[in-house]
């Protein structure tokens, strides 16, 4: 994602009650930038770096958007 227009940063989280689960939280300047990246070849290229053995679980993958309220 580095270099993608509008990309700010990514956090990698694991819920305490489900340590086998990993959440990727990305921060973008706006939703349009995320959507453009998500539908680009860069999105597919970014997944090449996922370690072997890690995989998306069908039905468990969800893209959610949030509005920033305060820091």
C-alpha positions, 0 to 999 in steps of 0.5 A: 500500500505504500505509495498508494494515493491517500494511504496513511498507515496500517495497524495489525491487531489480534483480538485477545479472545481470538489470538488466531485472528488478525485484523488489518486496519488501514487509514486513508485520507478518504474512502475514494482513495481506498476504493481506487486502491482496492480495485487496482492491480496494486491491491493484488500485488500487496497480497503477495507478501502475506506469509504462507499459511495465512489465508482469508477465511471465506465468510469471515472477511469484511471491509468496514469503513468508519468516520474519524470522530476524535484523536 
